[in-house]
Amino acid sequence: MDAFYASVEQLDDPELRGKPVAVGGSSQRGVVSAASYEARKFGVRSAMSSVIAKRNCPDLIFVKPRFERYKEISGQIREVFYEYTDLVEPLSLDEAYLDVTENKKGLPSATLIAKQIRNRIKEKTGLNASAGISINKFIAKVASDVNKPNGQKTVPPEEVLQFLEDLDIRKFYGVGKVTAEKMYRLGIFSGKDLKEKTEEYLSEHFGKSGSHFYNVVRGIHHSEVKPHRTRKSLGAERTFNENISSEVFMLEKLKNIAEEIERRLEKSKVAGKTVTLKIKYSDFTLQTRSKTVNYYIARKELILEIAKELLYQEKMKNSVRLLGISLSNLNTEKAVSKEIDKEISVQLKFRF
């Protein structure tokens, strides 16, 4: 979907149409969740500080997010997908992979199917969507950004290699800012440059990702569209109105976050073994600390106990603007039993 959250707000409020809109908080500590294309012209982007966004675009209009509304429309969009195929792998509320090799309409052209789906979404929701069509998920994902907004790009088999060779390395899905800068230092600026490197060379410089880069630039990506995508982690985080420098105050914030995670875990009926503490400092540097235990946990007391241990693992280098906790290594097949959780709680009480 094109600028999904912001587009929904413009759809529901005609006064916002054609104007630069940012979904998120407008306070000194606020962050942009999504920006309309009118705002993007001024350099406003998601995850940007609201202060910087307002500086870039003085006429920027901030709107509070309404996730229930976004979920409602996301459900309508997925209904359209299922008109064509049951092989739908959602990535988020506004994005999904579809395998239309065999489709319910019996259409021979994936390009035609993408066009029909985009038209159906427009008819049903009033919103614009873009699409990428190709032989695998990686290339389709990259192609989906080529003709945004409200467009689509097809990369047929015979054009795949040339398409990837001509691609700016920053356009490769999975290559973030840090990786792109590292590639620049190694003289890799395009897909063609990447293709010239051996698999051994890429593995030496990029670890496990090296083999991935070696394959995808050659059009090789074997990941299938998985209709029932398994959740890999669950978490929550909070940005504070004022920076915090005392661990005592941080513990109180972590307690609230742990309570929120417990609610989400209960709703999702999952538990996990790995607790990760996320710390964003006042200078915007980010740090994560993790610990894995040999049993599944889902209770706030257990999550908080491990988060507390991670907090005191090393001294804070600066004041903190954001704290987050996530739980991964999940038991997604069945919820952890109450008996085991209860037993672990008793053990922790003895430790106190």
N, C-alpha and C positions, 0 to 999 in steps of 0.2 A: 504494500500500500504506500501511496505517496504522502509523506509527512502526516502519518496517520492521526496521531492525537490532535495535532493542530488543525488538520482538515475536518475532523469530527466537530471541533469547537466552531469552526467557520460554517459548517453545515447547519448546526443547531442555532447559531446566532448570526443572522444575516448582516448585522452591524459589523461583524469582524471580517467579512469577505473582502478580499482585495487589500487587506491591511496586514502589516507585519505582526504576527502573533507568536508568542512563546508560551508553551505549557510548562508551568513550574512556579516556583516561589519568586516573588519580586523583592524580597528582603535582602539585606546586606549579605546574608549567608545563603541565599537561594541559588538553585542550580536549574538550568534549562533542561527539561525532559524531552521536548520536541519543539521544532521551529517551523513555521510555515515557509513556503518558498519565497514569499515577499520579504520575510525576515532574513532568509539565507543569503539574499542579495547583499546584505550588509555584513556578512560574515558571522551571523549568529548560528551556532551549532548546538546540538545536544551535548550535555555534560559540561557546557560552558558556564562559568560563574554568571549569575544574573547581573552583577555589577558591570562586568565586561560587556555582556550582551547589550545592556542599556547604553553603555558608552558607544558601542558600535552603531546602535540604532536608537537614537533618542525618542523616536515615536513608537517604540516597541510596546505592544499591549500584552501584559501578563495575564494568564488565565490559570486558575487552579485545576489540577488534573481531576478527571472523573472516571476512574478506572472501571466502575461498574458499567458505565455507558460504553466504554471502549470494548469491554468484554461482550456486551450485548451485540454490537455491530460485528465484532470478530466472529461471533457465532453465526450471524447471517451470511458472512463471507464464506465460511467453511461449508455451509449448506450448499452454496453454489459449487464449490469444489467437488462435493460428493455427487453432484448431478453428472459429473464426468468420469470420476474414478474414486475407488475406495482407497487407493494407495496415496494417502495424504499424510505428510509428515510436518506438523506445525513446528516452526522455530520460535515463534512468539505470537503475540496477538495479531500482528500485521504482516506475517511472512510465513510461507510454507513451501515445501517441495511437493510436486505432484509427478507421479509416473503415469503417463498417458499412452504408453506403448500399446496397451489394450484398453480402450475406453468405452464407456457405456453408450456413447453416441455412434460408435463405429466410424469415427472420422479418421481419415488417413493422414491428416496433417496436424502436427503438434502446434505449428504456427497458427493455424486456423482455430484450434482449440483455445489457445492462449487469448486470441482476439475475442472469441465468443465469451470466454470467462470474464475478461475485462469489461465487456459490454454488459454482461449479466450483473456484475458487481455494481456498475454504474446505475443500472435500472433499479436494482434492489435497495441500494444504500445511498445513491447520489454521490459516491466518492470515486476518485480515480485510482487506478492500479497500474503498475508496470510489471513487465514479465521478461524473463530470460529463458530461451529455449535452446537446448543442445543435447549432446549425447550423454552427459553425466551431471551430477549435482554441482560439482565445482565450477564447471564452465557456465552452466545455467545461472548460478549465483552471480558470477562476475558479469555475465551478459545482462542481467536484470537491472544493473545500474547504468548501462550505456545510454539508453534513451529516456531516462527519467527526466521530468515527470510525465505520466500518462503516455507511455510508449512501450515498445517491446523490441527485443533484438534476438534474432535467430542466428546461431552459429552451426551450420550444417557440418557433417563429418569431414567433407573435403576442405573446409576452411578453418578447422580447429587449430592446426599447428601454426598457420600464419597469424591467426587471431591472437594466439598466446605469445608468439614471438614479438609482435608489435605492441603488446600491452606494457604500459608503464608498471614497474614493479610494485608501486603503491596501490595499484588496482587489483593485485592478486589477493583474493579473499584469504584472510589469515595472516597477512603481512601488515602488522601494525606500525606505528611510528618508530618504535625502537628498532624493530627488525629491519625496516626500510633504511634507517640511518646506517645500520651495520652493513647492509648490502651495498649502500652507496660507497662506504669506505673500502669495500672489496671490489669496487668497479662494476657492480651489478645494478644497472639502471632500467633494464627492460627484460622481457621474457627471453629475448634472444641472448642477452648476456648471461642470464641464469642457465639457459640450456647449454652453454659452452662449458659449464663447470661439471666436473665429475661427481658421482654420488659420494665418493670418499671425501672429496673436498668439502661438499656441502654438509656432510655429517660431522666433519671435523669442526666446522664453524657454527653449525646450527643444531648439533645434537640429533635427537630423534626426528626433528622437523626436516632435517637435511634430505632424508629419503622421500618425504612427502613432497618437498619442492622439486626434487629431481623427477618425480613421476608426473605431477600435475602439469608441469610446463611441457610435457610430452603428451598431454591429453589423457593421462592414465589416472583414473579415480574410480575405485570399485565399490564405493559406499552405495548401498541400495537405499531407496526410499522406504523408511520404516514407519508404518502407520501408527504403531504404538511405541512412541519414543519414550525411553526410560529416563525419568528424572535423575540427574546426577548429583545435585546438591540443593540445599534449601537454606535460606538465610534472611537476615534483616540487618539494617544499618540505620544510623541516625547522624545527621549533621547538626551541630549545636549552634545556638544563637551567639555564643561567645566561646572562644577557645578555652580549653580546660588544661590545666597544668598539674592538678593534683590527682593521684591515683585513687584517692578516697572518693572523689566525685565521679571518676570514671567507672568505679565499681557499681555505683548507683545506676548509671546509664546502662551498663552491661546487664544489670539485673532486669531492667525493663525490656531490653532487646531479647534476652533469654526467654522471658515470658511470651513475647510475640512469636518467637521461633517454636516454642512448645505448642502454641495454638495452631500454627501452620502445620506442624508435624502431625498433630492429632487429626486435623482436617484431611491431610493427605494420606494418613495411615502408614507412615514410614518412620524409620529411625536410622541412625547413622553411627559410624565409628570414628570419624575424623572431624575434629573441631578446629576451625580456622578463625583466628582473630585478625580483623582488618583494622589498620590504624592509618588515618590520613592526618598528617601534621599541618601546622599553620602555614608552612611554606609549600603545601600541596604535595610533598613527597609522600609516597605510599609504602607501607610495610605490612607484610602478612606473617603470622606465626601460627604453626599448626601442630597438633598432637593427635595421634591415633591410638585408640585403646582397643583391647581385644574383645569388647562386647558392644552390643548396640545400645544406644541411649536415645531417649526422647523426652526426658524430664528436664524441666528448667533448672532444677537444683544441680543436676549432673553437668549440664551444659555450662552453667555459670561457674562451677568449681574448676573446670578445665580452662575456661576463658580467663578466670582469675589467675591461674597458674601461668598462662601465656602472657598475661599483662605484666606480671612481675618477673618474667624471664630475663629481661634486660631493662636497663634504665631508659626512660624516655629521653629522646634527644632534643625534643622541642615540645611546645604546647600542642594540643590535639584539637582538630576541628571536626573529625568524624570517627566514629567507632562502628564496627560491624562484626557480627558473628555469623558463620555459616557452618552447616553440617553436611559432610559428604561421605563417600564410601557407604552409600545408603543400602538399607535392606528394602528393596523395592518389591520383593515377592510377597512378603507378609509382614505385618506389623510386629514389633518386638513384644513378647509376652509380658503381661503385667507382673507375673511372678518373678521373672528375671530382673526386670526393672526395680521391683521392690527389694530384691535381694541386694542389688548393687547399691541402692539408697542406704540400706542398713550398714553396708560396709563403709560407705562414705561418712556416715554419722560416727562410726567408731574412729575414723581417721581424725575427725575434728577434735 
